């Protein structure tokens, strides 16, 4: 993915997100899996999220995506989880028998930011340079 532009920002963000259905139940199969995938892609289309890779296993999902900096990670995860849960319960009411308590997804999630050229070492060096050198009017570059 190359940098994208929005009003007042240029960004190149990539996130690997993982979460599971409540109680890690094996409910992401068949029509339920298709509903979840379709809903994730619709949310992405409607909110300017770019899904690079999506894998839906029976008991968890992996999403590799990019989104504008106007959204927080928590906001994106919340949108994907809440909208997909509502759609699953509307289209597949039998799933509620497997998941008591009215919740489809676990509360938590895993997230990792992903970079290509800008590694931890590059960022540390860039910040250390600014701590050691006097500020100047000249624009510095990361690469």
C-alpha positions in Angstrom: 0.0 0.0 0.0 1.3 3.5 -0.8 0.5 6.6 1.2 -3.0 7.9 1.0 -4.3 11.5 1.2 -7.2 12.9 3.1 -8.0 16.5 4.1 -5.0 17.8 6.1 -3.2 14.4 6.3 -1.1 12.0 4.4 -1.0 8.5 6.0 0.4 5.0 5.5 -1.1 3.0 8.4 -1.3 -0.7 8.5 -2.8 -2.8 11.3 -3.2 -6.5 12.0 -6.3 -7.1 14.1 -7.5 -10.3 15.6 -10.5 -11.1 17.8 -12.8 -14.0 18.6 -16.5 -14.8 19.1 -17.7 -14.9 22.7 -16.4 -18.0 24.5 -14.3 -18.7 21.5 -17.3 -20.7 20.1 -16.9 -22.2 16.6 -19.7 -20.2 15.1 -17.9 -18.5 12.2 -18.9 -21.1 9.6 -21.2 -21.4 6.6 -23.7 -18.6 6.2 -22.6 -16.9 9.4 -19.0 -16.7 8.1 -20.4 -15.2 4.8 -22.5 -12.7 6.7 -19.5 -11.6 8.8 -17.2 -11.2 5.7 -19.8 -9.3 3.7 -20.5 -7.0 6.7 -16.8 -6.3 7.2 -16.4 -5.4 3.6 -19.5 -3.2 3.6 -18.3 -1.3 6.7 -14.9 -0.9 5.1 -16.5 0.5 1.9 -18.7 2.9 3.9 -16.0 4.2 6.2 -12.9 4.4 4.0 -11.1 1.4 5.4 -8.9 -0.6 3.1 -8.9 -4.3 3.8 -5.8 -5.9 2.5 -6.3 -9.4 3.8 -9.2 -11.0 5.7 -9.3 -14.5 7.1 -12.3 -15.8 9.0 -11.6 -19.1 10.9 -14.3 -20.9 12.8 -13.3 -19.3 16.1 -11.5 -16.0 15.3 -10.8 -13.4 12.6 -7.7 -11.9 11.2 -7.9 -8.6 9.4 -4.9 -6.7 7.8 -6.2 -3.2 7.0 -5.4 0.5 6.7 -7.6 3.4 7.7 -7.4 7.2 7.9 -6.0 8.8 11.0 -9.4 10.3 11.9 -10.3 6.9 13.3 -8.8 5.3 16.4 -8.0 1.6 16.4 -10.7 1.2 19.1 -13.2 3.0 16.9 -12.5 0.8 13.9 -12.7 -2.4 15.9 -15.9 -1.2 17.6 -17.5 -0.5 14.2 -16.5 -3.8 12.7 -17.6 -5.8 15.8 -20.8 -4.0 16.6 -22.2 -3.8 13.1 -21.3 -7.4 12.2 -22.8 -8.7 15.5 -26.1 -6.9 14.8 -26.2 -8.4 11.3 -25.4 -11.9 12.4 -28.1 -11.8 15.1 -30.6 -10.4 12.6 -29.9 -12.8 9.8 -29.1 -15.9 12.0 -31.1 -15.8 15.2 -30.1 -19.4 15.9 -26.6 -18.2 16.8 -28.1 -16.6 19.9 -28.7 -20.1 21.2 -25.0 -20.9 21.1 -24.0 -17.5 22.6 -25.9 -16.6 25.7 -25.8 -13.1 27.1 -26.6 -11.3 23.8 -23.0 -10.7 22.8 -21.4 -12.1 19.6 -17.8 -11.0 20.0 -15.3 -11.2 22.9 -14.7 -7.8 24.5 -10.9 -7.7 23.7 -8.8 -7.8 20.6 -5.2 -8.0 19.5 -3.6 -5.2 17.4 -0.2 -4.8 15.9 1.0 -1.9 13.7 2.9 -3.0 10.7 5.6 -1.0 8.9 7.9 -1.6 6.0 10.7 0.9 5.7 10.0 2.7 9.0 11.1 0.3 11.6 11.4 0.7 15.4 15.1 1.4 14.9 14.5 4.1 12.3 12.0 5.9 14.6 14.3 5.7 17.6 17.2 7.1 15.6 15.1 9.9 14.2 13.9 10.9 17.7 17.4 10.6 19.2 18.8 12.8 16.4 16.3 15.5 17.3 17.2 15.3 21.0 20.9 15.7 20.2 20.9 18.3 17.4 19.7 21.8 17.5 16.4 22.4 15.8 16.8 24.1 12.4 14.4 25.4 9.8 15.5 22.6 7.4 13.0 19.8 6.9 14.5 16.4 7.7 13.5 13.2 6.0 13.1 9.7 7.4 14.9 8.0 4.5 
